[in-house]
Amino acid sequence: MIDYQQQAMRTAAPLADNCADFVHGALGLVDESHELMAAVKNQNALEEMGDICWFTALCGTALNKTPFDGIQPIEPTCTPSRTLTEISEHASHIAAIAKKWHAYGRPAEPLEAMFHLRCIVVLVTHYAKFLGLTLEQVQQANIRKLQARYPDKFSQERALNRNTAAEYAAMGGDQ
């Protein structure tokens, strides 16, 4: 989905600066990677993979980069369980980069951060394939969920008072 990052970032909360956005993205990646590990239904896994894509897009935007460009589909080389572990490991690397930027004032090194973000994209693509999905299908479901939550743009009210049934229906499934 060529314009996924642009569509996804329409729903980003306005924060102070790129560092704050990157920290937000890093925390989200850690959180969502663990939620994906705990997902027991494919519908929930689809939602968590979409959320991982969203936070990956946020980190990329904070770096003025697009982590989704040029990703070539390749055959998965590890088990679904190992794929989930590796997503979490790369999310932890992003969190370490965010910590250094936020706490120590050392901005993210774009090459290092993009390596981990692109690995996350490849691994989400792999995991989606295990579930019979493509990355584009994951991203499209995520955009539909976000449109149900935020018809126009980010709203703190809507963020705090979600209609998860409507969001799941927009994604194409049940809660």
C-alpha positions as CSV (number, residue, x, y, z in Angstrom):
1,M,0.0,0.0,0.0
2,I,2.0,2.9,-1.3
3,D,0.4,5.7,0.8
4,Y,-0.1,3.6,4.0
5,Q,2.3,5.8,6.1
6,Q,0.6,9.0,5.0
7,Q,-2.9,7.6,5.6
8,A,-1.9,6.2,9.0
9,M,-0.2,9.4,10.2
10,R,-3.4,11.3,9.7
11,T,-4.4,9.8,13.0
12,A,-1.2,10.5,15.0
13,A,-1.5,12.5,18.2
14,P,0.2,15.9,17.8
15,L,3.3,15.7,20.0
16,A,6.1,18.2,20.8
17,D,8.8,17.0,18.3
18,N,10.3,14.1,16.4
19,C,11.9,12.7,19.6
20,A,8.5,12.5,21.3
21,D,7.0,10.9,18.2
22,F,9.8,8.3,18.1
23,V,9.4,7.5,21.8
24,H,5.7,7.1,21.3
25,G,6.4,4.8,18.4
26,A,9.0,2.8,20.3
27,L,6.7,2.3,23.3
28,G,3.9,1.3,20.9
29,L,6.1,-1.3,19.1
30,V,7.1,-2.9,22.4
31,D,3.5,-3.0,23.6
32,E,2.0,-4.2,20.4
33,S,4.6,-6.9,19.8
34,H,3.7,-8.4,23.2
35,E,0.0,-8.1,22.4
36,L,0.6,-9.9,19.1
37,M,2.4,-12.7,21.0
38,A,-0.7,-13.1,23.2
39,A,-3.2,-13.0,20.3
40,V,-5.3,-16.2,20.2
41,K,-7.6,-15.4,17.3
42,N,-6.5,-14.5,13.8
43,Q,-8.7,-11.3,13.9
44,N,-6.8,-10.1,17.0
45,A,-3.5,-10.9,15.4
46,L,-4.5,-8.9,12.3
47,E,-5.3,-5.9,14.6
48,E,-2.0,-6.2,16.4
49,M,0.0,-6.5,13.2
50,G,-1.8,-3.4,11.9
51,D,-0.9,-1.6,15.1
52,I,2.7,-2.6,14.7
53,C,2.6,-1.2,11.2
54,W,1.1,2.1,12.6
55,F,3.9,2.5,15.2
56,T,6.5,1.6,12.6
57,A,5.1,4.3,10.4
58,L,5.2,6.8,13.3
59,C,8.9,6.0,14.0
60,G,9.7,6.3,10.3
61,T,7.9,9.7,10.2
62,A,9.9,10.9,13.2
63,L,13.0,10.1,11.2
64,N,11.6,11.5,7.9
65,K,11.9,8.0,6.4
66,T,9.5,5.4,5.0
67,P,10.3,1.9,6.4
68,F,7.8,0.3,4.0
69,D,9.5,1.3,0.8
70,G,11.4,-1.4,-1.1
71,I,10.4,-4.3,1.1
72,Q,10.5,-7.4,-1.1
73,P,8.3,-10.4,-0.2
74,I,10.5,-13.3,0.7
75,E,9.7,-16.8,2.0
76,P,9.6,-17.0,5.8
77,T,12.7,-18.6,7.1
78,C,11.7,-19.2,10.7
79,T,8.7,-20.6,12.6
80,P,5.7,-18.4,13.5
81,S,6.8,-18.5,17.2
82,R,10.4,-17.4,16.3
83,T,9.0,-14.7,14.0
84,L,7.0,-13.2,16.9
85,T,10.1,-13.3,19.2
86,E,12.2,-11.5,16.5
87,I,9.5,-8.8,16.1
88,S,9.7,-8.2,19.9
89,E,13.6,-8.2,19.8
90,H,13.7,-5.5,17.1
91,A,11.0,-3.5,19.0
92,S,13.3,-3.6,22.0
93,H,16.2,-2.3,19.9
94,I,13.9,0.6,18.8
95,A,13.1,1.3,22.5
96,A,16.8,1.4,23.3
97,I,17.3,4.0,20.5
98,A,14.3,6.0,21.8
99,K,15.7,5.9,25.4
100,K,19.0,7.3,24.3
101,W,17.3,10.0,22.2
102,H,14.9,11.0,24.9
103,A,17.0,10.7,28.1
104,Y,20.5,11.4,26.8
105,G,19.8,13.8,23.9
106,R,21.5,11.5,21.3
107,P,19.2,11.6,18.3
108,A,18.4,8.3,16.6
109,E,20.9,7.1,14.1
110,P,18.7,6.8,11.0
111,L,20.5,3.8,9.5
112,E,20.4,1.8,12.7
113,A,16.8,2.7,13.5
114,M,15.7,2.0,9.9
115,F,17.4,-1.4,9.9
116,H,15.3,-2.5,12.9
117,L,12.1,-0.9,11.5
118,R,12.5,-2.6,8.2
119,C,13.2,-5.9,9.9
120,I,9.9,-5.4,11.8
121,V,8.1,-4.9,8.5
122,V,9.7,-8.0,7.0
123,L,8.8,-10.0,10.0
124,V,5.2,-8.8,10.1
125,T,5.0,-9.7,6.4
126,H,6.2,-13.2,7.3
127,Y,3.7,-13.6,10.2
128,A,0.9,-12.3,8.0
129,K,1.8,-14.9,5.4
130,F,1.5,-17.6,8.1
131,L,-2.1,-16.4,8.6
132,G,-2.8,-16.3,4.9
133,L,-2.6,-12.6,4.6
134,T,-0.4,-10.0,2.8
135,L,1.2,-6.9,4.4
136,E,-1.1,-4.8,2.2
137,Q,-4.2,-6.6,3.7
138,V,-2.9,-5.9,7.2
139,Q,-2.3,-2.3,6.4
140,Q,-5.7,-1.9,4.7
141,A,-7.5,-3.4,7.7
142,N,-5.5,-1.0,10.0
143,I,-6.6,2.0,7.9
144,R,-10.3,0.8,8.0
145,K,-10.0,0.5,11.8
146,L,-8.4,3.9,12.2
147,Q,-11.1,5.5,9.9
148,A,-13.8,4.0,12.2
149,R,-12.0,5.4,15.3
150,Y,-11.0,8.8,13.9
151,P,-13.2,9.7,10.9
152,D,-11.4,13.0,10.4
153,K,-8.2,13.1,12.4
154,F,-6.8,12.2,15.9
155,S,-9.1,13.0,18.8
156,Q,-8.2,12.5,22.4
157,E,-11.8,11.9,23.2
158,R,-12.1,9.1,20.6
159,A,-8.8,7.6,21.7
160,L,-10.0,7.3,25.3
161,N,-13.5,6.1,24.5
162,R,-13.0,3.6,21.7
163,N,-15.9,1.7,20.1
164,T,-14.0,-1.6,19.6
165,A,-17.0,-3.4,18.2
166,A,-17.2,-0.8,15.4
167,E,-13.4,-1.0,14.8
168,Y,-13.4,-4.8,14.5
169,A,-16.4,-4.6,12.2
170,A,-14.5,-2.1,10.0
171,M,-11.6,-4.5,9.9
172,G,-13.9,-7.2,8.6
173,G,-14.5,-9.3,11.7
174,D,-16.0,-9.7,15.1
175,Q,-14.7,-8.6,18.4
